[in-house]
Amino acid sequence: MEEDSPLTKTVKGAVTGLAAGTIWGTVVATWYDVPRVERHVALPGLIRTLKMCGTYGATFATIGGLYIGVEQLVQSQRKKRDFVNGAVGAFVAGASVCGYRGKSIQSALIGGSCLAFTSAVLDIGGNTTRVDNGKEYYPYTTEKKPAH
């Protein structure tokens, strides 16, 4: 199977982050009370939900794009594929987003460090969502049922 280019991986990371963030924004919006009905504002609950979806979607897309983009950049410069690449990408993503949101160097360092630590632990531990064990899984059975 042909591997994707670094740009394609970065775009996929950002789009996946956008989708996940939008879904998470919808969930968070349902946890809050619907604002009071105001004059001259049509559908205030819908507007608030859409704003939260957009905010969370943009945040997650930024994290996903920065993480994958920096990871690919570090990998191409170091010519190695190990946990350091992911940790650096996670630090940059976490520091950028948390620093922007928290408006301080301290929150940037804490956010970047936490995300980098999490990424490194997951990479070192070998945790992955896809494991190729040689088996093929089907959403249906491929064996014939015995005749009764």
N, C-alpha and C positions, 0 to 999 in steps of 0.2 A: 504494500500500500504506500502510495506517495505521500510524503509529509508536506504539510502546509507551509507556506512562507511565513516569516516573522510578522509581516504586515497582516496577512490573513488571520493569523492566530490572535493578534492584537485586536483586530476588528471583531472577531468572534468573542473574545473576552469582554469587550465593551458592550456588544449586543446582548450577550448573556447576562451581564450585569444590569443592563437596562431592563430586560424582561424580569429578572428576579427582583430588582428594586421597585418596579412598578407593581408587581404582585404584593410585595411586602408593604408598599405604601397603601395599597387598598386594604390590607389587613389592619394596619395601624389606624387608618381613617375610620374603620368600623369600631375601634375601641374608644374613640372619642365621642362625646355627645354631639349630636347635630346642633349647629349654632342656631340661635334664635332667628326667627324669620324677620328680615329687615325689609323696609320699604325700598322699592326700586332695585332690589337684588333678586333676580330670578334664580330659583333652585340653589339656595346657599349651601345646602349639604353636598350637592353634586360638584359645585365649584370648589369647595374645600377639599373634597375627596380627590378631584383632579389635580389640584395644586400639590397635595401630599404625594400622589402617585408620581408626579413630575419631579418633585424634589428628591424623593427616594430613588427614583429611576436614574436621575442624573448623577446622584452620589455613587450608586452602585456601578453605573457605567464607567465613571471616572476611576473608581478603584479597580475594576476589572481591566480596563484599558491600560492604565498605568502599570499595574502588576505584571501583566503579560508582556507589555511593551518593554519595560525595563528588564524583565527576566530574559527576554530574547536578546536584548542588546548586550547584557552582561555575558550571556552564553556565547554570543558571537565574538566578543572581545577576549574572553578567557579561553575559548576553545575547549571548554569542559561542560559537562552536563551533570550537575550535582545540586545538593541542597542550598549551596551558597547563592546560586542564581535566583532561586525563589525567595530566599531571605532578603536579598538586596531589593528585589522587585516589590516585595511586601512592605519593606521599610519605607521605600519611596512613596508607594501608594498610601500607606497609613499616615505617614508624616505630612504628605501634601493635603490630604482630605481633612485630617484632624487638625492640622495647623491652620488651614483656611477656616474651618468651622469654629475652632476654639480661639482663633486669633492670638495665639501665643506659641512661642518656641517650646515651652514645656509640654503643652498638649500635643504638639507635633512629634516631639521625641517619644513621649509615652505611647501615642497611637501607633507610630512607626515601629517602635520596639515590640509592642504587643503583637502586632500583625506579623512581624518578622519572626518572632519566637514561635508563633503558632504555625507558620509556614514551614520553618525549619524542623519542628517536631514532627509534623505530618510527613514531610519528605524523608526524614531520617528513619522514621518508623515504617516507611513503606506503605502507608495508608493511601489507597487510591480507590477510585470508583470503578475502575476497569481492571480486571485481572484476567489475563489470557491463560486459562488452564487447559486449553485444547478442546473443551466441550462446547457444543453448540446448544443454545437454549431456544426453544420455540414457544410461542404463546399458545400452542396447541400440542397435543400428543401426536407423535409420528408412528406409534405402534398401533397395530390393528387390535380391536377388541376381540376377545375370544367369543366364539359362537356359543350360544346357550343351548 
